[in-house]
Amino acid sequence: MLSCWTRLLAVALLLAQLSACGLKGDLYIPERQYPQPPQQDKSAS
């Protein structure tokens, strides 16, 4: 149980770091490609 959770956490952290460094750098930028209007946030809050 503990080892499985530790492995999952380690993999999740590695993926998060990789995506934050490489993907968000150039490939994965959904905010810039598809900017969402702030009207949804204002009406939601």
N, C-alpha and C positions, 0 to 999 in steps of 0.2 A: 504493500500500500504506500508506505512512505517513499520508497525508492521510485515507484511509478509517478507519484505526484512531483517528486523532485526532478525527475526527468522531464515531465511535462512543463514544469516551471522553467527549467533551464532552456528547453527548446523554445518556449514562448518568448523568453527574454532575448535569446539569440535572434529569433525572427524579428522581434520588435526593433532591436538595434540595427539589424541589416536593413529592414525596410525604412527605418528613420534615416540611416546614412545614405544608402544607395538609391532605393526606389523613390523616396520623397525628394531626393536631390534633382533628378531629371525625369525619370520615367513616370512616377506616380505623383501627379500634382492635380487632383480633382478640383481643388478650390480655385486654382488659376484657370483651368480649362472650363469648368462649369461653375461660375460664381453664383451663389444663391442669393436672391433678394432678401434684405433684412426685414421685409414686411412680415414674413412668416414668423421670425423671432419675436417681433413686436406684438403681433396678434396672439402668439402663443403665450407670451409672458404678460 
